Amino acid sequence: MDIKEKAYNLLREWKGDNYVFGRGVLNQVGMVARKYGETTLVISNLTYMKSVADEVVSYLREAGVKIAGDTVAPDAKPNAPREDVYRLVTYILQYKPDSIVAIGGGSTIDACKCASALASLGKEVTPEVDHYFGTNVVSTELERTGKKLIPVIAVETSASSGAHLTKYSNITDPVVGQKKLIVDEAIIPATSIFDYDITATMPVKVTIDGALDAIAHTFEVFCGQKGEKYELAKDLAITAISLCCENAKKLVENPKDLEAREAIGLATDLGGYAIMIGGTSGAHLTSFSLVDVVGHGTACGIMNPFYAVLYSKAIQKQLKAVGEVFAKYGYADSSIVELNDRALSIGVAKAMIEYGKSINAPTSLNELEGFGEKHIQRALNAAKDPQLKMKLQNMPVPMTVEDVDKFMEPVLRGASIGDLDLVIEM
């Protein structure tokens, strides 16, 4: 079976009719929105995404859907700053739409998911976003109050985080430069649409960041799986990493290659699938503390080789499977599958680093403009935050707060200078 066909099949089996995806499918947005009512609040970037927003609005109007306020509300800035969430809440409360059409990448969609929760629960519970960080807080409050969320229709435009498919909303406090997370099935968009051709409107750097995020999502979930979902997690990881290895470099050379963009879009969607069956861990946790110096996927791409060595003893099967993929596409020698123990983890880590270099991505923290000691300390402090505890527990070898300084600091020091030998295995 062709690797793309396999990806399509995996996604159809998962989402069924709740997901419209592929090439040339944007024109279905009007009929999708009409199912949720007569009026929708459209939220989008109004500069480089304006042509897409105009197209979406035309399809909505053709389907008889009214645009709330007869205007498009401006979206959230990168990393979904909390003040943008609060601004979007005011639009929702003013216009009282039947649904929200969120046009954009992960930041826009995450902000809309969070804004829907705040607008629906703020009066009865609290309008302060901090209350909802953590796992299942939104669901608990919905059950207690009897309230319902305003449906979010996610129109994904970027091969990136999989926000249009998942239960996660990453929101940033820009004052301290720290990202926090809502994890809740209640905030999964009611319906999602992803026309992979639209990603051609995005800078290639954004798509490459997405490719690294696809690998991070599937790799981290695969590493943490040991039960009945192991084979599915393996399928998702092998398929997504293969798509990225085969196609990301093509996009660096030709950003208008729509076949390659489709492949990276599929890979990021598989990443979204992965994080719905298992959790991400160390690299994602560290990425939350690097929001002011690098994109999320790229941060994970830098960190995962070093966390792979940290987890080495617990993920030998996973490392062999992933190493075989990287070898197939020329990023490692075929003999990598004959390695064991720390040597295997170092081999896979080096293959990941070679892949990053091949698509012009940074592979150490010191390459990032503005990175410094404060980021290491911020990451160590964040790892001790109870609201991010799930990332420590999701690790293939669960880490406690007491373990952070002993094991995580060497990972960060090693990633700073690109030295895998500094990492201490758990």
N, C-alpha and C positions, 0 to 999 in steps of 0.2 A: 504494500500500500504506500502511495506517495505520502511524504511527511506532512504536507499541507492537508491532504485529505484526512489523514489521521487526526490532525488538530481540529478540523471542522467536525468530525464525528464525535470527538471527545466533548466539544463544547455543546453540540446539539443534544447529546445524551444528558448533559448536566442541566442546561437552562430551558430546553424545550421552546415553548412559544413566548416565553418572557424575554427573549433576546432576539433582536433583529440585527444580523451582522453579515459582513461580506463586502463586496465591491458594488457600488451603485445602488445602495439601499436607503439613502437619506430621504428619498421622496415618500417613505412610509411614515414619517414622523407625524403628519397631520392626523391620519387615521388612528395612530396609537394614542395621541393626546386626547382625541375626541371621546375615547372610552372613559375618560376620567372626569368629563364635564365640559362646560361651555367656555370657561375662561382659564387661561394659563398665564403664569408669570414667566417670561422668558429672561434668562440671565446669560450673558455672554460677554466676552472681550469685544470691545467696539473699535479696535484698531486693526490688527492683522487678521482677526477672525470675523470682521464685519461682513464680508461676502458670504460666509457660511451662515451667519446669523440671519442675514437678509433672505437667504434661500430657505432656511427653516421657517421663518415667519411667513413666507409666501405659501409654503406647504400647509402650515397651520390654518391660514385664512382660507385656502382652497377647501379645507375640510370643515369649515364653519366654526373654527375655534377662535374666540376673541382673545386679543392680546391685552393683558391687564395693564391699565394705564396707557394703552396704545403706545407703549415704548418698550425698549429693551434695557433692562437694568444692567449696569456694569458689574462684571464678575469680580472674583477675588484675586488678589495679587498672589505671586508664587508662594507656596507653602501655606496657603489659607490662613493669613493672620486673623487673630480673633476679632479685631475691629471691623474687618470686612464681613465676618459672620454677623456681627451685631447690625451692620448697615443693611445686610440682606434681610434680616428679621424685620426691620422697619418697613421694607417694601411688602413683605408678606402680610404684615399686620394692617397696612394701609389698604392694600388692594383685595385681600381675602380671596385669592385665586382658588380654583378647584384643583389645580396641579401646578407644579413647577417644572419648566423645561430648562435643564442646566446644560449649556453648550460649552464644552471646554475639556481640559485635561483633569488630572487628579485634584489639583487645588480648587478649581471651580466646583467640581462635583462634590468633593469633601465638604466645602463650605456650605453648599446647598443642602446636603444631608444633615449637617449640624444645624443650619438655620431652620429647617423644617421642624426639627426636634425642639429647638428653643421657642419658636413661634407657637407651637402646639402645647407645650408644657410650661412655658415661662410664667403664666399667670397663676396656675395652680401649684407649681412646685418652686421654681426659681428661674429668673432670666439669666443667671450667671453660668457661663459655659463650664466653669471648673467642676461644677457638681456632676456633670455627665461623663467626665473622663473615667476610663476604666471599663469593666466588662458588665454588660447587661443592665446598666443603670437606666437607660431609656426605656427598655422593656418593662422593668420593674415599676417605673413611674407611670407608664401608660396603663398597666394593669390596675394600679392603685387608684388612678384618677378617672379611668374610663375614657380618656382622650384618644384621638387617632391622629396620626401624622398626615400632613398634606403630601400626597404622592409626588415623588420626584421621578421625572422622566429624564434619564441621563443620555445626552447626545455626546458621546465620546469623540474627541477630535485628535487625540494624541496617543500614540503607542506608548503607554506609560504604566501607571500604577495599578490598573484594573479597578479603579475606584467605582466605575459604573456597574460592577458586578458583585461588589463585596460589602461586608458588614463593618468596614473600617472608615473612620473619618479622622484624618490627621490635621490637627489645628495647632498653629504656632503662636506663642507669646513672643513677639519680636523684641520686647524690651530685654528679656534675658536670653533670647536666641535659642529657645528650647521648644521642641515639638512634643505635643501630648496626643493621646489616642482615645477615641471612643470606639469600643468594640461591641457591636450589638446587631443582631439579625433584624431588628426593627427598622434600621436605617438603610437596609439594602434598597436601591432604587426599585420602584414598582415595575418599571420596564426600562430597557436600555437599547440604544441603537448605536452601532459603530460601523460607519462606512469607511473602510480602510483607505480608500482613495483620498479622503480628506486629510490624512496625515501628511500629504504632500505639501499642504499649506504651512506645515510646521518646519522650523529650522532643523537641519539634520542632527545638530547637537542634542536636541530634545528627543529625537527618535533613538539616538544612540544611548542616551540616558535611560530610555525605556527598555532597550534591549538588555542593558545591564540589570535593570530592575526585574525583568522577566527571569533572568538566570538566578538572581538573588531569591526571588519568591519561590521558585520551584526547587532550587538547591537547598535552601534552608528548611523548607517543609519536608523534603525528601530525607534530609539528614535526621530530622526529628521523628520520623515515622518508624515504628517498630511493630505495629499491630495490623489489623485487618485492612487498613488503607495503604499498606506499604506498596503493593503492586501498582495501585492507581497513582500514588505519589511518584513512583519510579517512572511510569508511563508519561506523566506530565513533565517531569524533569528532563527525561531523555528527548522527548519531542520538542520542548521549548528550547533547550540548549542547542539541539541540532539546527532548528530554524535560525537561531541567532548566529551560530557559527557559520552557517552557509550564506547568510544574507546581510548581516550588519556591515561587513566590509564593502559589499556591493553598493550600499547606500552612501558610504563615505565617498566612494568614487563617482556615484551618480545619484544624487538626492531625489531625482524624479523617477527612479525605477519603481513603478507601481507594484510589480510582482514582489519585489523585495520588501516594499512597505506592507503589503498584505501579509507577508510571512512574519515580519516583526510584530504587526498587529495581532496576529494569531498567537504568537509567543507570549505577548504581554497578557492576552486573555487567558491563556493557560496558567500564567502566573496568578491571575485573579482566582481561577479555579483552585489552584494549589492552596492559597491562603484561606480558602473556605473549608478545607478538609484538615488543615493543620496550621500551626503557628510559625511565624518567622522568629528569629532569635537574635543572636549577638550583633550581626552586621546591621540589622535594622535598628536595633536599640542604639548603637553608636551613631547611626546616620541622623537620628533625631537631634543630636547635639552639634551637627555640622551644617545646619540649614543656612547659615549666613555665609558659607564659603564654597558650597558645592551642591549640585542637584542630588536629589535623594538616591536615584538609581546608581549614579556614579559613586556616591559615598559607599553604598553597599558593595559595588564592584571593587572598590579599593579594599574594603575590610574583609570580605569573605575568604580570600586566600589565607589570611592570618587566623581567622576563626576556624577554618578547616584544619589547621595544624593543632589548634587548641583542643578540638573535639576528636582528634585522630583516633584514639583508642576505641571510641564508640561508633565510628562511622566507616569502618573498613569496607563493608559491602557497598555502601553508597559511593565511596571514593573510587572503587574499581569500576563501577558502572559509569560514573561521570568521566573518569579518566579515559575510558574507552571512546567516549564521544569526542573529547578534545583531541585524542590521537587520530581518530578518523578524519578530522578536518585539518590536521597538520599542526596542531598547537602543542603536541607532545609526541614522544617516540612511542611506537606501538608496544614497546617492552614495559610501558608504565603499568600494565595490568599484572605484571609478574612481581611488582614491588609489594611490600607489606609494611605495616606499622608506620612509624614516622616517615620513613622514606617514601611511602605511598602518598601521604598527605602533603609532603614537600613537593612531590612530582605534580600532583593535581594543582596545588597552589601556584606553582610556576607556570603551568599551562593556562590557568586563569589570568595570570599576569601577562603572559604573552598575548592572549586574546585581547586584553585591554589595550595593550600597546598597538596591536594591529588596527584598532579602530580609533586611534589617537586619543584614548582616554587616559587620564592620570592614573598611576598605579601605586602612588605613595602619598601620604597626607602632606608631606612637606612641599609637594608640587602645587598645592592649592594656595592661591593668593589670599593672604590674610589668616592662614592657619597658624596657630601658636599654642603655647602651653595652656592657655585658658580653655582651649577646646578639649584637651585631655582631661583637665580637672572637671569641666562641665559634663563630659561623658561619664566620668567615674561617679560624680554626684547624681546624675540622672539614673544610673543603674541602681542606685540605692533608693530611688523614689518609689513608694508603695504603689502609685498609679501605673508604673511601668513594670511591675513585678512579673507580669505574665511573660515578658521577654526573657527574663532569667529562667523561669520555669520551663519555657519552650526549648531551651537548649538541649542538645542530645545528651549532655551531662548537665542536669539542672544545677544552676549556680545559686548560692545564697548571697545575701548582702555581705556576709562576712567573707565570702570568697572574692569579692570584686577587686580589691586592691592587689591581692596575691596573683590572680590569674588574668584579670582584664587589663590591668596597667601594662604588663609586658606585651600584650596584643597591640595596645595603642602605641607603645614605644616602637615596637617592630614595624607597624604600619606607617609610622611617621617617617622612617628612613628607608623603608623597603627591605627590612632584614627579618626573614622568617625564623632565623636561628634564635631570636630573642624570645619567641613564644614558648611558654611552659605548657605541656600537655596536662589536661585534667585527668 
